[in-house]
């Protein structure tokens, strides 16, 4: 049995928001109703029939009603308060998401289910952001390494070619002439770039 407390101006929520088994497609609900005059009706419809088969069940003084034949879908419900045949107020109830899970029917209060989905999405976004940052870092390193390799080959070619070397540019001037900033590279990288000619 699941308890739903009906309060003025509030959405009715299940006392226990954890998923629960709907044994044989049946669900017993207990309503804690406001102490006011009039009659209360429980109105229910399921998304699988497009809301075509609405049921209105008068809630007895005990507050207990039983639903049967529940199937997978989204169960929408509300409680309507009537006094002398006039609708006084309609109380929306948290929808139930009903699923077939491992050959049994289970119900998931929608708000809590959505909250769990949101938390799952947050974790996915954080994971994607981390992977994206790692990919960007990897790409930046690859581009940097390619620049260093191009610079090493170009510097070696420049030093070996008498025609190219006519201006007698220093290494730093050569780097700037190619559109690079010497400070992009560490001292160790610069030493390797300068020594590349000897490896050819």
C-alpha positions in Angstrom: 0.0 0.0 0.0 1.2 3.5 -0.9 0.1 6.6 0.9 -0.6 9.9 -0.7 -1.3 13.0 1.4 -3.6 15.5 -0.2 -2.9 19.1 0.8 -4.3 22.4 -0.4 -2.1 24.0 -3.2 0.3 21.0 -3.3 1.0 18.1 -5.6 0.2 14.8 -4.1 3.3 12.6 -3.8 3.9 9.1 -2.7 5.2 8.6 0.8 7.9 6.3 -0.5 9.4 7.5 -3.8 11.6 4.4 -4.4 10.5 2.1 -7.3 8.1 -0.6 -6.2 6.5 -3.8 -7.5 3.0 -3.7 -8.9 2.0 -7.3 -8.1 -0.4 -8.7 -10.7 -1.0 -5.2 -12.1 -2.8 -4.2 -8.9 -2.0 -1.2 -6.7 -3.5 -0.3 -3.4 -3.5 3.4 -2.5 -4.3 5.1 0.8 -5.2 8.8 0.7 -4.9 11.2 3.6 -7.5 13.7 2.8 -8.2 17.2 4.1 -10.8 17.4 6.8 -13.4 19.4 4.9 -16.9 18.7 3.8 -17.7 17.2 0.5 -16.7 14.2 -1.6 -13.3 13.2 -3.1 -12.9 11.4 -6.4 -9.8 9.7 -7.6 -9.4 10.2 -11.4 -6.9 8.0 -13.3 -5.9 7.4 -16.9 -2.9 5.7 -18.5 -0.8 7.0 -21.4 -1.0 3.7 -23.3 -4.6 4.4 -24.2 -4.1 8.1 -24.9 -6.2 9.1 -21.9 -9.3 7.7 -23.5 -10.3 5.5 -20.6 -10.5 7.8 -17.6 -11.8 6.3 -14.4 -13.3 8.3 -11.6 -13.4 6.4 -8.3 -15.0 7.8 -5.2 -12.6 7.7 -2.3 -14.3 6.1 0.7 -14.0 7.3 4.3 -11.1 4.8 4.9 -9.1 6.6 2.1 -8.3 3.2 0.5 -8.8 2.3 -3.1 -7.4 -0.4 -5.4 -6.3 -0.1 -9.0 -6.1 -3.2 -11.2 -5.0 -4.2 -14.7 -2.1 -1.7 -14.7 0.2 -2.0 -17.7 3.4 -0.4 -18.9 2.9 3.3 -19.6 2.6 6.5 -17.6 -0.2 6.6 -15.1 -1.7 10.1 -14.6 -3.9 10.7 -11.6 -5.6 13.5 -9.7 -8.0 13.9 -6.8 -11.1 16.1 -7.2 -12.9 17.6 -4.3 -16.7 18.2 -4.9 -19.1 19.9 -2.5 -22.8 19.6 -3.4 -22.0 18.6 -6.9 -19.6 21.5 -7.6 -15.9 21.1 -8.2 -14.0 22.9 -5.4 -10.4 21.9 -6.2 -8.4 19.4 -8.3 -5.2 18.1 -6.7 -2.6 16.8 -9.2 -0.8 13.6 -8.1 2.7 12.7 -9.1 2.6 10.5 -12.2 3.8 6.9 -12.1 6.0 5.5 -14.8 5.1 1.8 -15.1 7.6 -0.6 -16.7 8.0 -4.3 -17.4 11.2 -5.1 -15.7 12.5 -8.7 -15.6 9.1 -10.2 -16.2 7.5 -8.1 -13.4 5.6 -4.8 -13.5 7.3 -2.1 -11.5 6.2 1.5 -10.8 8.5 4.5 -10.6 7.3 7.8 -9.1 8.0 10.2 -12.0 9.7 13.1 -10.1 12.2 10.8 -8.4 12.8 8.9 -11.7 13.4 12.2 -13.5 15.8 13.2 -10.7 17.8 10.0 -11.1 17.9 10.6 -14.9 19.2 14.1 -14.3 21.9 12.9 -12.0 22.8 10.3 -14.6 23.0 12.9 -17.3 25.1 15.1 -15.0 27.6 12.3 -14.6 27.6 11.7 -18.4 28.2 15.4 -19.1 31.1 15.5 -16.6 32.6 12.4 -18.2 32.2 13.9 -21.7 33.8 17.2 -20.5 36.7 15.3 -19.1 37.2 13.2 -22.3 36.8 16.3 -24.4 39.5 18.2 -22.3 41.8 15.2 -22.7 41.2 15.1 -26.4 41.9 18.8 -26.7 45.1 18.4 -24.8 46.1 15.5 -26.9 45.4 17.4 -30.1 47.3 20.5 -28.8 50.3 18.3 -28.1 50.1 16.7 -31.5 50.0 20.1 -33.2 52.9 21.3 -31.0 55.0 18.2 -31.9 54.2 18.7 -35.6 55.3 22.3 -35.4 58.5 21.3 -33.6 59.2 18.6 -36.3 58.5 21.1 -39.1 60.7 23.7 -37.5 63.6 21.1 -37.0 63.4 20.0 -40.7 63.2 23.6 -41.9 66.1 24.8 -39.8 68.2 21.9 -40.9 67.3 22.7 -44.6 68.0 26.4 -44.1 71.4 25.8 -42.7 72.3 23.4 -45.5 71.1 25.5 -48.4 73.5 28.4 -49.3 70.9 30.3 -51.2 68.3 30.1 -48.4 70.9 31.0 -45.8 71.9 34.2 -47.6 70.4 36.3 -44.9 72.3 34.5 -42.1 69.3 34.5 -39.8 69.9 33.4 -36.2 67.7 30.5 -35.0 65.4 32.9 -33.1 65.0 35.1 -36.2 64.3 32.1 -38.3 61.6 30.9 -36.0 59.9 34.3 -36.0 60.2 34.5 -39.9 58.2 31.2 -40.0 55.5 32.8 -37.9 56.3 31.0 -34.6 57.1 32.3 -31.2 60.4 30.9 -29.8 58.8 30.9 -26.3 56.4 28.2 -27.5 59.2 25.8 -27.2 61.2 24.6 -24.2 64.9 24.9 -24.0 65.1 21.1 -24.4 62.9 21.2 -27.5 65.0 24.0 -29.0 68.2 22.0 -28.4 66.7 19.0 -30.2 65.5 21.2 -33.1 69.0 22.6 -33.5 70.6 19.2 -33.3 68.2 17.7 -35.9 70.6 18.6 -38.8 73.2 16.2 -37.3 70.8 13.3 -37.3 70.0 13.6 -41.1 
